[in-house]
Amino acid sequence: PSKEQVLMNLPKCFKYFSNTRIVIDCTEFYVQKPSLPSSQPVTWSSYKHQNTLKLLEGISPSGTFTFLSKLFTGSISDKMIVEQSGFLDKLRFADDVMADKGCLIRDLVAMKFATLNILHFAMGKQLSSAVVTKTRRIANARIHVERAIGH
């Protein structure tokens, strides 16, 4: 959908992120362990500790699926999926992408003159109150999209 269409249907939980055009996430699906030993490491997910396939999904703030990648093997990183899926070709100038904290793609998004909103994590340091507030707002908006994925 166009930026205008997204803005017209923007849920209240996105009021602080009104430039958000898409929320992305990678989903893994469990698959049977391949019978060929040489194929087993390709589908192995170190995150799920099982054999999986992954896909990148993009959802508008209103909960409509607007991008689905092809399936990738479970051993691939989220960043590599973003690079190889064609998702970056869909971004336009000043688009805002919201993603999970593990999706380290700020550099890729910046090359398209877009921005990335992700949850901040402390990594041993205390976050400022402004960062904590922003993180809560992002989490509140993302849960809306997580529900759409769950359905």
Phi, psi and chi 1 to 4 in degrees:
 res  aa     phi    psi   chi1   chi2   chi3   chi4
   1 PRO       -  154.2   18.0  -23.9      -      -
   2 SER   -69.2  165.4   69.2      -      -      -
   3 LYS   -59.2  -38.3  -74.8 -176.2 -176.4 -172.9
   4 GLU   -64.2  -42.7  -66.4   76.8   23.0      -
   5 GLN   -64.6  -40.9  -70.6  170.3  -41.2      -
   6 VAL   -63.3  -44.9  170.4      -      -      -
   7 LEU   -64.2  -37.6 -166.1   54.9      -      -
   8 MET   -64.6  -28.8  -78.2  178.4   17.5      -
   9 ASN  -110.4   21.7  -63.4  -63.0      -      -
  10 LEU   -70.8  121.3 -160.8   67.5      -      -
  11 PRO   -66.9  157.6  -15.7   27.0      -      -
  12 LYS   -58.7  -33.2  -72.0 -179.2 -176.6  178.8
  13 CYS   -67.5   -9.9   60.1      -      -      -
  14 PHE  -102.0   13.3  -82.3   86.4      -      -
  15 LYS   -61.9  -27.7   70.2  179.7  177.7 -178.4
  16 TYR   -86.6   -5.6  -63.3  104.6      -      -
  17 PHE  -131.4   52.2  -52.2  103.0      -      -
  18 SER   -69.1  -13.2   59.0      -      -      -
  19 ASN   -89.5   -1.2  -71.5  -28.9      -      -
  20 THR   -66.1  122.3  -60.9      -      -      -
  21 ARG  -100.8  -30.1 -179.1  117.5 -178.1 -109.7
  22 ILE  -154.2  146.5 -168.2  164.8      -      -
  23 VAL  -115.5  126.1 -178.5      -      -      -
  24 ILE  -113.7  154.7   60.7  169.6      -      -
  25 ASP  -159.7  151.5 -156.6    0.3      -      -
  26 CYS  -103.3  137.1  -77.1      -      -      -
  27 THR  -119.7  138.2  -61.5      -      -      -
  28 GLU  -110.1  140.1  -69.1 -171.1   69.8      -
  29 PHE  -116.2  131.2  -60.2   93.1      -      -
  30 TYR   -68.5  139.7  -64.2  116.1      -      -
  31 VAL  -130.0  160.8  -65.9      -      -      -
  32 GLN   -65.6  143.9 -173.9  175.2   -1.1      -
  33 LYS   -61.8  124.9 -176.4  177.4  174.7 -179.2
  34 PRO   -59.6  144.8  -21.7   32.0      -      -
  35 SER   -73.9  -28.0   56.7      -      -      -
  36 LEU   -81.1  121.7  -72.3  173.4      -      -
  37 PRO   -56.7  -31.7  -24.8   33.5      -      -
  38 SER   -69.8  -21.2   60.4      -      -      -
  39 SER   -90.3  -17.4  -61.5      -      -      -
  40 GLN   -62.8  -44.3  -68.2  172.2   11.3      -
  41 PRO   -64.6  -25.7  -16.7   26.0      -      -
  42 VAL   -67.4  -37.1  177.2      -      -      -
  43 THR   -94.9   -2.3   59.3      -      -      -
  44 TRP   -72.2  128.7 -178.8 -104.3      -      -
  45 SER  -104.1  116.9  168.0      -      -      -
  46 SER   -69.9  -21.2   56.0      -      -      -
  47 TYR   -77.6  -45.1  179.5   70.1      -      -
  48 LYS   -92.1  -13.5  -64.1  -75.6 -173.6  177.7
  49 HIS    56.7   39.9  -57.3  -70.5      -      -
  50 GLN  -152.0  172.6  -63.9 -119.9  -14.2      -
  51 ASN   -83.0  129.2  -65.0   87.0      -      -
  52 THR  -142.4  166.3   65.0      -      -      -
  53 LEU  -120.0  149.1  -65.9  175.4      -      -
  54 LYS  -124.9  153.0  -69.5  169.7  110.9  173.8
  55 LEU  -143.2  154.5   77.1  104.3      -      -
  56 LEU   -98.8  130.6  175.5   68.0      -      -
  57 GLU  -122.1  143.2   55.9 -144.5    0.6      -
  58 GLY  -121.0  134.3      -      -      -      -
  59 ILE  -130.2  134.9  -57.9  171.5      -      -
  60 SER   -69.2  159.0   71.2      -      -      -
  61 PRO   -56.1  -25.6  -29.8   38.2      -      -
  62 SER   -79.8   -6.4   64.2      -      -      -
  63 GLY   101.3    8.8      -      -      -      -
  64 THR   -89.1  130.8  -56.8      -      -      -
  65 PHE   -69.5  124.6  -77.8   84.1      -      -
  66 THR  -119.7   -9.3   58.5      -      -      -
  67 PHE  -151.8  131.0 -178.7   84.3      -      -
  68 LEU  -134.4  125.6  -69.0  172.8      -      -
  69 SER   -83.2  172.5   73.6      -      -      -
  70 LYS   -71.7  170.1   67.4  177.1 -172.9  172.4
  71 LEU   -79.4  141.1  -70.2  172.4      -      -
  72 PHE  -120.1  160.9  -68.8   85.9      -      -
  73 THR   -71.5  152.8   59.1      -      -      -
  74 GLY   -63.7  -17.6      -      -      -      -
  75 SER   -82.2   -9.0   61.4      -      -      -
  76 ILE   -79.8  146.9 -166.9  169.4      -      -
  77 SER   -80.6  158.6   70.6      -      -      -
  78 ASP   -60.1  -39.6  -68.4   -2.8      -      -
  79 LYS   -61.7  -42.5 -175.8  173.5 -175.1  173.0
  80 MET   -65.6  -36.5  -61.7 -112.3  -24.8      -
  81 ILE   -63.3  -44.0  -68.9  176.9      -      -
  82 VAL   -59.7  -41.5  169.3      -      -      -
  83 GLU   -66.4  -41.0  -73.9  178.2  -57.9      -
  84 GLN   -94.3  -10.1  -64.6  177.7   18.7      -
  85 SER   -85.0  -14.6   66.8      -      -      -
  86 GLY    90.4   -1.2      -      -      -      -
  87 PHE   -59.4  -43.3  168.5   74.2      -      -
  88 LEU   -61.9  -28.1  -65.7  171.1      -      -
  89 ASP   -67.1  -19.5  -62.1  -28.1      -      -
  90 LYS   -86.1  -17.1  -52.6  -76.0 -175.8 -165.2
  91 LEU   -73.3  145.3  -69.8 -178.1      -      -
  92 ARG  -121.3  164.5  -59.6  -68.8  175.2 -108.9
  93 PHE   -51.1  131.2  179.0   81.0      -      -
  94 ALA    69.9    9.8      -      -      -      -
  95 ASP   -64.3  148.9  -80.8   -9.1      -      -
  96 ASP  -116.4  126.9 -170.8   58.7      -      -
  97 VAL  -109.2  134.5  177.6      -      -      -
  98 MET  -110.0  135.2 -168.0  174.5  -79.7      -
  99 ALA  -145.4  169.1      -      -      -      -
 100 ASP   -71.5  157.8 -162.1   14.3      -      -
 101 LYS   -62.2  -23.4   65.3 -176.9  176.4 -174.1
 102 GLY   -82.4   -5.3      -      -      -      -
 103 CYS   -91.3   90.7 -160.8      -      -      -
 104 LEU   -89.9   76.6  -53.4  174.7      -      -
 105 ILE  -124.4   17.5   58.7  166.3      -      -
 106 ARG   -54.0  -40.9 -169.4  171.9  -55.0  -81.7
 107 ASP   -65.4  -39.8   56.6  -27.3      -      -
 108 LEU   -67.2  -41.7  -59.8  175.6      -      -
 109 VAL   -67.9  -39.4  171.1      -      -      -
 110 ALA   -63.6  -32.7      -      -      -      -
 111 MET   -63.3  -21.5  -72.0 -175.3  -14.7      -
 112 LYS   -97.0   10.7  -65.8  -67.9 -176.1  173.0
 113 PHE    57.8   36.8  -58.7   99.8      -      -
 114 ALA  -115.4  174.1      -      -      -      -
 115 THR  -122.2  161.6   55.3      -      -      -
 116 LEU  -126.1  130.2  178.0   69.5      -      -
 117 ASN  -111.0  117.3  -95.0  -46.7      -      -
 118 ILE  -131.6  158.8   59.6  171.1      -      -
 119 LEU   -64.7  139.4  -63.5  168.1      -      -
 120 HIS   -89.6  147.1  -64.4  -82.1      -      -
 121 PHE  -128.9  145.6   43.4  105.2      -      -
 122 ALA   -70.5  -37.7      -      -      -      -
 123 MET    52.1   47.3  -56.4 -137.7   -2.2      -
 124 GLY    90.3  -10.8      -      -      -      -
 125 LYS  -109.4  156.7  -61.7 -177.6 -129.8  173.3
 126 GLN   -84.5  133.6 -172.9  170.4   -6.0      -
 127 LEU   -81.6  149.0  -61.1  173.6      -      -
 128 SER   -67.8  161.1   70.2      -      -      -
 129 SER   -64.3  -33.6   60.9      -      -      -
 130 ALA   -65.3  -40.7      -      -      -      -
 131 VAL   -69.0  -39.6  170.8      -      -      -
 132 VAL   -62.0  -43.9  168.5      -      -      -
 133 THR   -62.2  -46.2  -60.6      -      -      -
 134 LYS   -62.6  -41.2 -177.1  176.8 -179.3 -176.9
 135 THR   -62.7  -41.2  -61.6      -      -      -
 136 ARG   -63.6  -40.7  -77.9 -172.0 -175.5  141.6
 137 ARG   -66.0  -40.3  -71.8  176.3  176.9  159.8
 138 ILE   -63.7  -46.0  -68.2  171.1      -      -
 139 ALA   -61.3  -39.6      -      -      -      -
 140 ASN   -63.8  -37.6 -173.4   37.4      -      -
 141 ALA   -74.4  -40.9      -      -      -      -
 142 ARG   -66.4  -32.8  -84.7 -166.5   55.3   78.0
 143 ILE   -62.5  -30.8 -165.7   67.3      -      -
 144 HIS   -60.0  -41.6  178.3   75.4      -      -
 145 VAL   -78.5  -35.9  171.1      -      -      -
 146 GLU   -59.3  -36.6  -66.5  -69.5  -21.8      -
 147 ARG   -64.4  -39.6  -73.2 -175.2 -170.6  123.4
 148 ALA   -63.2  -40.0      -      -      -      -
 149 ILE   -63.9  -42.8  -66.6  168.1      -      -
 150 GLY   -61.5  -35.5      -      -      -      -
 151 HIS   -72.3      -  -70.3  -47.5      -      -
